[in-house]
Amino acid sequence: MISVGHANMTEVVCGPTSMTAYSCASSRRLSTYFQHLVDLHCELPGSISPPIQSLPFKHIEQGEKRDCATNIRVSHTAFYHPGAMMLSDEGIVLAGLLVGLSSLDFCFVLKDNLSEMDGVLQPIPYHVYLQCDIDRLERFINKDNLFPAVDLSSVIDQKNFLEELNRKLQNQVEQHIVEQRNQHDRLQELTSVLDMLRLENRGLKIAVSELKRQAFVDSAVESPGFTPDSSISSKDSDISPEITCIKHNTAATPSSETELDRLQRQLEEKTMLLDTLRTEFSESQSRMVSISRQLTHSQTLLEQKQLLIRQLEGKAKGMSTIIEQMHERIAVMGTDKVSTERTLNQMRLQLSDLRSRCSQQQADLETQRSTSADLESRLNEQTAEVKRLQPKVVELSDCLSTIETLREELAYWKNLCHEQEGSLSEMAAIVTSSKLEADQLRESHMALKEAQWTDDACAPSCSKCQAPFNVSRRRHHCRNCGLIFCHACSAQTMPLPSAAKPVRVCDACHALLLHRYAEKS
C-alpha cells in the first residue's frame, strides 16, 4: 500500500480543484468531493474499501464543463511546471480518465523456475482503493446511478493459483528434507555396521593367529626328529599332564584345520561384505557431496535472482528518470512550438514581400504581351506558308497509306505461310506417330500369332524365376503369351479384347500392355 501524507495529498489533489472552484459552481462541488475523499483516506491509512460507486462529473452540465476547461490552465499554472503534460489538452483528458476509475489494482509476481528456489515465493499484491462513507456523501452521490460491484473472480483465481504453487513448493521442500534425513540416517547405520565389521574382522584375525600358532605347536610335537632335552627328561614327571594335553590336542588337529578353513571362508565373506559397505559408503558420500553442490547451486541461483530483482528495481528507477526526461523534452517541444510560431510570422512577412514582387512581375508580363503580339504576326505568316505546302503533305499522306496497306498484306501472307508450315509439321508428326503405332500393332499381332498355349507337362518350373512347381506351388498360364508362371510372377491382371473381365497376365505382358494403353490415351 502506497501511503501519502495528508498535507502532500491535499496539496497535490485538492489544490488544483480548489483553484478551479472559483470558475464554476460544479468545480466547487468537485473540489469539496476530493477534499472529503483525501480526509477520509488519510484518517485510515492501509484500509481497503469498496470502489467508488458514482462519479461527480454526472452532476456537471455541458456548459459548466466548458467554462471549467477554459479556466483550468490559468488555475493549474500554480501547481505544475511550465510545459507539463497536465497543462495540455491531453492532460485534461487523462485527468478525467483517472478520476473515472473505480479502483486501481497492481500485482507483481516473479515468473521464473520456482523449483530451484529454497524458500517459498510469497505474492506481493498492491490494492489501492478509495474508502468513502456513503452516508456522508448523499448530496454528491445519486443512488440511481450506482455502478455494479467489482468482479473479483480474477483476483480470487490468481490467489488460488499462487496458493497451489506455494503448496507444491512446500511439498517439494519437505520431500527434499525427508530424503536428506533418510540419507543421513542410512549413513549413520552404515558407519555403525562398518565399525562392527571392523571389530569382528579384528577378532577373526586374532582367532586365526591363535589357531595357526596351535597348529604349529602340534606339528612340532608330532615331528619324528623331536628329542626331549636333558632338562625336560629330568622333569618328565612334572610335565606329563601337559604332554597328555598336547597329545589330546594333536588328536583334535584335523577338526581344528576344518574350523580354520571355515573361519577363513567367513573372513573372506566378511571382507567382501566390508568392501560392499565401503562402496556404499563412498556412494552415499558422493550423493551427499552432490546434494551439497545442488544446495550451493540453488543458493547461488537465489542470490542471482535477488541481484536480478535489484537490477530490475534500478531499471524501474531509471525508467522513472527517463519519464522525467520525456516530460522535460515535451517542455522543450513546447518552446520549439513557440519558436515555430515566430518563424511562421516571419514567413508571413516574406509572403507579403513576395506579393509585392508578384505585382511587379505582372507589369513585366504586360511588356511581354506586346512582344508576343509581334510574334503572333510572324506566326500568321508561317501559317500561310504551311497552307501553301499542305497539298504536298496530302500527297505524301496518300503514299504513306498505300505503303501501310501493302505492309498489312505482306504481314497477312507471312502469317498465312507460318500457319501452313505449322499445319504441315503437325500432319508430319501425326503421320510418324501413326506409323509407329502401326509398327507396334504389327509386332504385337505377330507376337499374339506366335504365342501358343504351353502344355503343363512341358514346363516343370516357372518361366521367369525358374522356381520348380510342386503341390504347394501351382502352375498359372499367362492369358496373353500363353507361357506358364508361378503365382508371384503372374499375379497381375489386365483387360484383354478376348475376355470380358480382367485376366491373369505375367509381369512382362503387364508392362507391355500398360505402355500400349498409355500411348493410346
C-alpha positions in Angstrom: 0.0 0.0 0.0 1.4 3.4 -1.0 1.0 5.9 1.8 0.9 9.6 1.1 0.9 12.3 3.8 -2.2 14.3 4.4 -0.6 17.6 3.6 1.0 16.4 0.4 -2.1 14.7 -0.9 -4.2 17.7 0.0 -1.8 20.0 -1.9 -1.5 17.7 -5.0 -5.1 16.5 -5.4 -7.2 19.2 -3.7 -5.1 22.2 -4.6 -5.9 22.3 -8.3 -9.5 21.5 -7.7 -9.8 24.3 -5.1 -8.3 26.8 -7.5 -10.8 25.7 -10.2 -13.6 26.2 -7.6 -13.7 29.9 -8.5 -14.5 29.2 -12.1 -17.9 27.5 -11.8 -20.3 26.0 -9.2 -19.7 22.4 -10.4 -16.0 22.8 -9.9 -16.6 24.0 -6.4 -18.7 20.8 -5.7 -15.9 18.7 -7.2 -13.2 20.3 -5.0 -15.3 19.6 -1.9 -15.7 16.0 -3.0 -12.0 15.5 -3.5 -11.2 17.2 -0.1 -13.6 14.8 1.6 -12.0 11.7 -0.1 -8.5 12.8 0.9 -9.5 13.5 4.5 -11.2 10.1 4.9 -8.3 8.2 3.2 -5.7 9.8 5.5 -7.7 9.0 8.6 -7.5 5.2 7.9 -4.2 4.5 6.0 -3.8 0.9 4.8 -7.6 0.1 4.9 -9.2 -1.4 1.8 -12.6 -0.1 0.9 -15.1 -0.8 -1.9 -14.7 1.1 -5.1 -16.4 4.4 -5.8 -20.0 3.8 -6.9 -20.6 7.1 -8.6 -18.8 10.0 -10.3 -19.2 13.7 -9.6 -19.0 14.5 -13.3 -22.6 13.3 -13.8 -23.8 16.4 -11.9 -21.8 18.8 -14.1 -23.6 20.1 -17.1 -22.2 20.6 -20.6 -21.9 24.4 -20.3 -20.3 24.2 -16.9 -17.7 21.8 -18.3 -16.6 24.2 -21.0 -16.3 27.1 -18.5 -14.2 24.9 -16.2 -12.0 23.7 -19.1 -11.3 27.3 -20.2 -10.1 28.3 -16.7 -8.1 25.1 -15.9 -4.9 26.3 -17.5 -4.9 29.6 -15.5 -5.5 27.8 -12.2 -3.1 24.9 -12.8 -0.1 27.0 -13.5 0.5 27.5 -9.8 0.8 23.7 -9.3 2.7 22.4 -12.4 5.9 23.3 -14.2 5.8 25.2 -17.5 5.3 22.7 -20.4 3.9 20.0 -18.1 1.6 17.4 -19.6 -1.3 18.3 -17.2 -1.4 21.8 -18.8 -2.1 20.4 -22.3 -5.4 19.2 -23.7 -4.3 15.6 -23.4 -3.6 16.1 -19.7 -7.2 17.2 -19.2 -8.4 14.0 -20.9 -6.0 11.9 -18.8 -7.2 13.6 -15.6 -10.8 12.8 -16.5 -9.9 9.1 -17.1 -8.1 8.8 -13.8 -11.0 10.3 -11.9 -13.4 7.9 -13.7 -11.6 4.8 -12.4 -13.4 2.8 -9.8 -10.3 1.1 -8.5 -6.6 0.6 -9.2 -5.1 -2.9 -8.9 -1.4 -3.6 -9.2 0.1 -7.1 -8.8 3.8 -8.1 -9.1 4.7 -11.8 -9.4 8.2 -13.1 -10.2 7.8 -15.7 -13.0 10.8 -18.0 -13.2 11.9 -21.5 -12.5 10.5 -21.6 -9.0 11.6 -25.2 -8.3 15.2 -24.0 -7.9 14.5 -21.7 -5.0 14.8 -22.8 -1.4 12.3 -20.5 0.2 8.6 -20.1 -0.7 7.9 -17.2 -3.0 5.2 -15.0 -1.5 3.0 -12.9 -3.8 3.1 -9.2 -3.3 -0.3 -7.7 -4.1 -0.9 -4.0 -4.1 -4.5 -2.8 -3.9 -5.3 0.8 -3.7 -8.9 1.7 -3.1 -10.6 4.9 -2.1 -12.7 4.5 1.0 -15.7 6.7 1.4 -18.7 7.0 3.6 -21.8 6.7 1.5 -24.0 8.4 4.3 -21.7 11.4 4.4 -21.8 11.8 0.6 -25.5 11.7 -0.1 -25.5 15.2 -1.6 -22.8 14.2 -4.1 -23.9 10.6 -5.0 -27.2 9.7 -6.6 -28.2 6.1 -5.7 -30.0 5.6 -9.0 -26.6 5.9 -10.8 -24.6 3.4 -8.8 -22.2 1.2 -10.6 -22.3 -2.6 -10.0 -19.9 -4.2 -7.7 -16.4 -5.0 -8.9 -16.0 -8.6 -10.0 -13.1 -10.1 -8.0 -13.1 -13.5 -9.7 -9.8 -12.9 -11.5 -8.2 -11.8 -8.2 -9.5 -14.9 -6.4 -8.3 -17.2 -9.3 -4.9 -15.7 -9.1 -4.8 -16.1 -5.3 -5.8 -19.8 -5.6 -3.1 -20.3 -8.2 -0.5 -18.8 -6.0 -1.6 -20.8 -3.0 -1.5 -24.0 -5.1 2.0 -23.1 -6.3 3.1 -22.3 -2.7 1.7 -25.7 -1.6 3.6 -27.6 -4.3 6.8 -25.8 -3.5 6.4 -26.6 0.3 5.8 -30.3 -0.6 8.9 -30.4 -2.7 11.0 -28.8 0.1 9.6 -31.3 2.6 10.4 -34.2 0.3 13.9 -33.0 -0.1 14.3 -32.6 3.6 13.0 -36.1 4.3 15.3 -37.6 1.6 18.3 -35.8 3.1 17.3 -37.0 6.6 16.9 -40.6 5.4 20.3 -40.5 3.7 21.9 -39.1 6.9 20.3 -42.0 8.9 21.4 -44.5 6.3 24.9 -43.1 6.5 24.9 -43.4 10.3 23.7 -47.0 10.1 26.4 -47.9 7.5 29.1 -46.3 9.7 27.9 -48.4 12.8 27.8 -51.6 10.7 31.3 -50.8 9.4 32.6 -50.4 12.9 31.0 -53.7 14.0 32.5 -55.4 10.9 35.9 -54.0 11.7 35.7 -55.3 15.3 34.6 -58.7 14.1 37.3 -58.8 11.5 39.9 -58.0 14.2 38.6 -60.8 16.4 38.6 -63.2 13.4 42.2 -62.3 12.7 43.2 -62.9 16.3 41.4 -66.3 16.3 43.2 -67.3 13.1 46.6 -66.3 14.5 45.8 -68.4 17.6 44.8 -71.4 15.5 47.9 -71.1 13.4 50.1 -71.0 16.4 48.3 -74.0 17.9 48.7 -75.9 14.7 52.4 -75.1 14.5 52.9 -76.4 18.1 51.0 -79.6 17.3 53.1 -80.2 14.1 56.3 -79.6 16.1 55.3 -82.3 18.7 54.4 -84.9 16.1 57.7 -84.5 14.1 59.9 -87.7 14.1 63.1 -85.8 14.8 61.9 -84.5 18.0 64.1 -85.5 21.1 63.4 -84.1 24.6 66.2 -82.2 26.2 68.0 -83.4 29.3 66.3 -80.8 31.4 62.9 -81.9 30.1 63.7 -85.6 30.8 64.7 -84.7 34.3 61.3 -83.1 34.8 59.3 -85.6 33.0 57.1 -86.2 35.9 56.2 -82.5 36.2 55.1 -82.0 32.5 53.4 -85.3 32.0 49.9 -83.8 32.3 50.9 -81.2 29.7 52.1 -83.9 27.3 48.9 -85.7 27.6 47.0 -82.5 26.9 49.2 -81.9 23.8 48.5 -85.4 22.6 44.9 -84.8 23.0 45.2 -81.5 21.0 47.2 -83.5 18.4 44.3 -85.9 18.1 42.0 -82.9 17.6 44.2 -81.3 14.9 42.0 -82.3 11.8 39.0 -80.8 13.4 40.9 -77.5 14.1 42.0 -77.4 10.4 38.4 -77.7 9.3 37.5 -75.0 11.7 40.3 -72.9 10.4 39.1 -73.3 6.8 35.6 -72.4 7.9 36.9 -69.3 9.6 38.9 -68.3 6.6 35.8 -68.6 4.4 33.9 -66.5 6.9 36.7 -64.0 6.8 36.6 -63.8 3.1 32.8 -63.3 3.2 33.2 -60.6 5.8 35.9 -58.8 3.7 33.6 -58.9 0.7 30.8 -57.5 2.8 33.2 -54.9 4.1 34.1 -53.9 0.5 30.5 -53.6 -0.5 29.8 -51.5 2.6 32.8 -49.3 1.7 31.5 -48.9 -1.8 28.0 -48.0 -0.5 29.6 -45.6 2.0 31.6 -43.9 -0.8 28.4 -43.7 -3.0 26.5 -42.1 -0.1 29.3 -39.7 0.4 29.3 -38.8 -3.3 25.5 -38.3 -3.1 25.9 -36.1 -0.1 28.5 -34.1 -2.0 26.2 -33.8 -5.0 23.3 -32.7 -2.7 25.6 -30.1 -1.1 26.6 -28.9 -4.5 23.0 -28.6 -5.6 22.2 -26.7 -2.4 25.1 -24.3 -3.0 24.0 -24.0 -6.7 20.4 -23.2 -5.6 21.8 -20.7 -3.1 23.8 -19.0 -5.9 20.8 -19.0 -8.2 18.7 -17.4 -5.4 21.4 -14.8 -5.0 21.4 -14.2 -8.7 17.6 -13.8 -8.7 17.8 -11.4 -5.9 20.5 -9.5 -7.8 18.3 -9.5 -10.9 15.4 -8.1 -8.8 17.7 -5.3 -7.6 18.8 -4.7 -11.2 15.1 -4.5 -12.3 14.3 -2.1 -9.5 17.3 0.0 -10.6 15.9 -0.2 -14.2 12.5 0.9 -12.9 14.1 3.9 -11.2 16.0 4.6 -14.5 12.6 4.4 -16.4 11.2 7.0 -13.9 14.2 9.3 -14.7 13.6 8.6 -18.4 9.9 9.6 -17.9 11.0 12.8 -16.3 13.4 13.4 -19.2 10.5 12.9 -21.6 8.5 15.5 -19.7 11.4 17.9 -20.0 11.6 17.0 -23.7 7.9 17.8 -24.0 8.6 21.2 -22.4 11.4 21.7 -24.9 9.0 20.8 -27.7 6.6 23.5 -26.3 9.3 26.1 -26.5 10.1 24.8 -30.0 6.4 25.3 -30.8 6.7 29.0 -29.8 9.8 29.3 -32.0 8.0 27.8 -34.9 5.2 30.3 -34.4 7.7 33.0 -34.6 9.1 31.6 -37.8 5.6 31.4 -39.2 5.1 35.1 -38.6 8.4 35.7 -40.4 7.2 33.6 -43.3 4.0 35.7 -43.4 6.1 38.8 -43.8 8.1 37.1 -46.6 4.8 36.2 -48.2 3.7 39.9 -48.3 7.1 40.7 -49.9 6.5 38.1 -52.5 3.1 39.5 -53.3 4.7 42.9 -54.0 7.2 41.2 -56.2 4.3 39.4 -58.0 2.7 42.8 -58.9 6.0 43.9 -60.3 6.1 40.7 -62.3 2.7 41.4 -63.7 3.9 44.7 -65.1 6.8 42.9 -66.7 4.2 40.5 -68.1 2.4 43.3 -69.9 5.6 44.2 -71.7 6.0 40.6 -72.7 2.5 40.5 -74.1 3.3 43.3 -76.5 6.3 41.3 -77.7 4.1 38.2 -78.0 1.8 40.2 -80.4 4.7 40.7 -82.7 5.5 37.1 -82.5 1.8 36.2 -83.4 2.1 38.3 -86.6 5.1 36.3 -87.6 3.2 33.1 -86.7 0.4 34.1 -89.1 2.9 34.4 -91.9 4.3 31.0 -91.1 0.7 29.5 -91.1 0.2 30.9 -94.6 3.3 29.2 -95.7 2.1 26.0 -94.1 -1.3 26.2 -96.0 0.7 26.6 -99.3 2.6 23.4 -98.5 -0.4 21.4 -97.3 -1.3 19.8 -100.8 2.1 18.3 -100.9 1.5 16.9 -97.4 -1.8 15.3 -98.6 0.0 13.6 -101.5 2.7 12.3 -99.1 -0.1 11.0 -96.7 -1.7 9.1 -99.6 1.6 7.5 -100.4 2.0 6.5 -96.8 -1.5 5.0 -96.7 -0.7 2.8 -99.7 2.5 1.8 -98.1 0.6 0.8 -94.9 -1.9 -1.3 -96.9 1.0 -3.1 -98.7 2.6 -3.8 -95.3 -0.6 -5.2 -93.9 -1.0 -7.5 -97.0 2.6 -8.6 -96.5 2.0 -9.4 -92.8 -1.2 -11.3 -93.7 0.6 -13.5 -96.3 3.5 -14.1 -93.8 1.1 -15.2 -91.1 -0.7 -17.5 -93.6 2.6 -19.0 -94.6 3.6 -19.6 -90.9 0.2 -21.3 -90.3 0.6 -23.5 -93.3 4.1 -24.6 -92.2 2.7 -25.3 -88.7 -0.1 -27.4 -90.0 2.3 -29.3 -92.3 4.6 -30.0 -89.3 1.7 -31.2 -87.2 0.5 -33.5 -90.0 4.0 -34.9 -90.3 4.1 -35.6 -86.6 0.7 -37.3 -86.8 1.9 -39.4 -89.7 5.1 -40.5 -87.9 3.1 -41.4 -84.8 0.6 -43.4 -86.8 3.4 -45.3 -88.5 4.9 -46.1 -85.1 1.5 -47.3 -83.8 1.1 -49.4 -86.9 4.5 -51.0 -86.4 3.8 -51.6 -82.7 0.4 -53.2 -83.6 2.1 -55.3 -86.2 4.7 -56.5 -83.7 2.0 -57.2 -81.1 -0.1 -59.0 -83.7 2.9 -61.1 -84.7 3.6 -61.9 -81.0 0.0 -62.9 -80.5 0.1 -65.1 -83.6 3.4 -66.7 -82.4 2.0 -67.1 -78.8 0.9 -70.7 -78.1 -0.7 -72.3 -75.0 2.1 -74.1 -73.3 1.3 -77.6 -72.0 1.7 -78.2 -68.3 4.0 -81.2 -68.8 6.4 -79.1 -70.8 7.0 -76.6 -68.0 8.5 -78.2 -64.8 9.5 -74.7 -63.5 8.5 -71.0 -63.7 9.4 -69.3 -67.0 10.6 -66.2 -65.1 12.0 -67.1 -61.7 12.8 -70.8 -62.6 11.1 -71.9 -59.4 10.2 -75.7 -59.6 6.4 -76.5 -59.4 5.2 -78.8 -56.7 2.0 -79.4 -54.7 2.2 -76.0 -52.9 3.4 -74.0 -56.0 0.8 -74.3 -58.8 1.1 -73.5 -62.5 -0.6 -70.4 -63.9 -0.9 -69.6 -67.7 -0.5 -66.0 -68.9 -3.6 -65.3 -71.0 -1.6 -63.0 -73.3 1.6 -65.0 -74.2 0.5 -68.5 -73.1 3.6 -69.3 -71.0 3.4 -70.9 -67.6 4.4 -68.9 -64.5 4.2 -69.2 -60.7 1.6 -67.3 -58.6 4.1 -64.5 -57.7 5.2 -63.9 -61.3 1.7 -63.9 -62.8 -0.2 -62.0 -60.0 -1.1 -59.0 -62.3 -4.4 -58.7 -64.2 -5.2 -56.7 -67.3 -8.3 -56.5 -69.6 -7.9 -58.2 -73.0 -10.1 -57.9 -76.1 -10.7 -61.7 -75.9 -12.0 -61.6 -72.3 -14.9 -59.7 -70.8 -13.2 -59.4 -67.4 -9.5 -58.6 -66.4 -7.5 -61.9 -66.7 -4.1 -63.1 -65.3 -1.0 -62.0 -67.2 2.7 -62.1 -66.4 4.8 -59.1 -65.4 6.3 -58.6 -68.9 2.9 -58.7 -70.6 1.5 -56.4 -67.9 4.2 -53.8 -68.6 3.8 -54.1 -72.4 0.0 -53.7 -72.2 0.3 -50.7 -69.8 2.7 -49.0 -72.2 0.4 -49.6 -75.1 -2.7 -48.3 -73.3 -0.7 -45.2 -72.1 0.3 -44.4 -75.7 -3.3 -44.8 -76.9 -4.6 -42.4 -74.2 
